Amino acid sequence: MDAKDHPVISVLGDQRRFMVPIYQRQYSWREPRLAPFWDDVVAKAEEVVGGKPKFSHYMGALILAPGGDGFTIGSTPRVQVVDGQQRLTTFQLFLAALREVGERLGKPELSAMVHNYLYVPTMYGDKEADSKFRLVPTPEDKPVFHLIVEGGLEGVRAKHPTWFYQNGNLIKGSAPNAVRALDFFIGRIETYVRFGLLDDDEQPASAEDEGEEAPHHRLQALLQALLNHLKLVVITLSENDDAQVIFETLNSQAEPLLAMDLVRNNIFHRATSQGESVEALFEAKWRPFDEDRLFWKADSPRAKPKRPRIDHFLSHALTAQTGEETSLRELYAEYRAFTRPKGKPRFATVEEELDALVIYSPIYRTLETGGGDEVLNRLGSKLNLWEVSTAYPLVFRIAVANVDPDEKLKIYNLIYSYLVRRAICGLTPKGLNKTFARLIQSVMSDGVSVETIARAFSTQRSDTVRFPADREFRDAIRSKPVYEMIKRKERLADILWELECASRTKYSVYSSKPENMSVEHVLPQTWSTHWPLNGNKMIPADKVSGLDEDTLAEIRARDYALQTLGNLTLITVPGNTSASNKAFAEKKIWLKQSLLALNLSIIARDEWDEAAIVQRADELGSLAIMLWPAPPQHVESVETTQIGG
């Protein structure tokens, strides 16, 4: 038996055919298995786009046995796939999907690149009908799999039209798993190639912003990532090896090791070799991780990708220590590189190494689940709401720094302000991990202070990283359709609640945030029945029939204005249902019953129109720049006014 690791390009580029034995099960991977596979490939593709990846990613094992009929001169060598055929088939389906997307986007040259990994050059001794295919699956899978390789999704649709709706979409319940996998990959690849990785609240970038070649680069990056930066451990058996025993051993039901398990073993192995007391180190430093396994081994609910908290914690701790991004998918390799940068030990003892990591443990717990420090608790709730755990490493550095608590509070506020301002201004949340890593490097060199953070942001002018200044923030509050831009309405509701709290005076009713609050449009989205245009002009329900161009322009302006922050408020869910699309006089009754200071300036008005929306937006803007400040050098000289009261 021989075991070696190989990049996928070496496995699929070798001059041999892979034969899946007849006793193997049919192809069974569906979305729960395909999605993590895609996540691994696209994560590595993103590294390729940004530069050469630091590490290869291991995709599992492939067990190969001799072909069974010996070597025949003039025929392509064959090997049996004892284990790993599901994974190997998925590689082939991914390549077929990549080829198809390339053709759809006018990049047929990709077909030539992919061809040699789907087919083998036939020799004069290759007589079988399927001898040109690199992979020959089970008899049940072979017809549809080879149809995919030969004709793609269109070929499948032509031969099996009953697997598709009339609009051409796949009927997932009818199609075999291989076709479903092809369709899944085509959809994911096409979206990524066209728009890149998009977060939930992110709008696709335009071609002008990215450059016309960006889709082509991402397409090539996916191919390069799959072939060159993903690896398989290939176990090649000899004639005398018992393939079934080896298969059962490798597929036993033992609990899989986490990356942190490998790190722990490495740490205490080195401690033993260096003469340090393993028992003392375990009791003093490591036992809390093992005692509360329910917390540490549970998946972090808001972090991506899905991994146990203990793996995310280690990743954050490494970034906090180095100021460099850490790949969660190559966490063990990252840790080994951390302990020996440039081949030299970073720490004199393993105890010092552990101290550098476990110091962040209580901070992480507070950010994740609350309790502990009240200021960190609040920041953690905000970061969790916005699903920005990439800020954790920066928070780690700030929290352990010997700095005045007021200074820390100001920096924490800047972190949250950065997220809110960028969201309201419609700037991408993509790349926050790089932004926070750069900030860590700044505080590592210049110390933890507001001045350091301000100076770091002062040089960041690109739309992908900059901190919006007050004027832009005010303009966005007045003009941006935040209800449409911020997809997760609980985030928008939280923004409005903070504005509610800032609106209160000593005469206001003080209460904690109710759980049944919802975002309400004062001027409703369906307004044509009870809300005439300026000049008491009523319009038809479809807002089109029989209208002149001037009226249509007024309608477009109103439809846009009603999605801006000036037209949004909070109300209880029953109140929202009752208020619905009613006229302003009736809606004011429900707004008054909410007892919110945020609604006082609304109910004080006799009418509510586009001018009122702009005026309230300006009032909210004055509050917002105080609630969510910019770094000092970005502060503009503006008058602020309180609303309500």
Buried (B, 14 or more C-beta within 10 A) or exposed (E): EEEEEBBBBBBBBBEBBBBBEEEBEBBEBEEEBBBEBBBBBBBBBBBBBEEEBBBBBBBBBBBBBBBEEEEEEEBBBBBBBBBBBBBBBBBBBBBBBBBBBBBBBEBEEBBEBBEEBBBBEBBEEBEEEBBBBBBBBBEBBBEBBBBBBBBBBEEBBEEBEEBBEEEEEBEBEEBBBBBBBBBBBBBBBBBBBBBBBBBEBBEEBEEEEBEEEBBBBBBBBBBBBBBBBBBBBBBBBEEEBEBEEBBEEBEEEEEEEBBBBBBBEBBBEBBEEEEBEBEEBBEBBBEBBEEBEEBBBEEBEBBBBEBBBBBBBBBBBBBBBBBBBBBBBBBBBBBBBBBEEEEEBBBEBBBEBBEBBBBBBBBBBBBBBBEBBEBBBBBBBBBBBBBBBBBBBBBBBBBEBEBEEEBBBBBBBBBBBBBBBBBBBBBBBBBBBBBBBBBBEBBBEEEBBBBBBBBBBBEBEEBBBBBBBBBBBBBBBBBBBBBEBBEBEEBBBBBBBBBBBBBBEEEBEEEEEEEEBBBBBBBBEEBBEBBBBEEEEEBEEEBEEEBEEEBEEBBEEBBBBBBBBBBBBBBBEEBBEBBBBBBBEEBBEBBEBBEBBBBBBBBEBEEBBBEBBBBBBBBBBBBBBEBBBBBBEBEEEEEEEBBBE
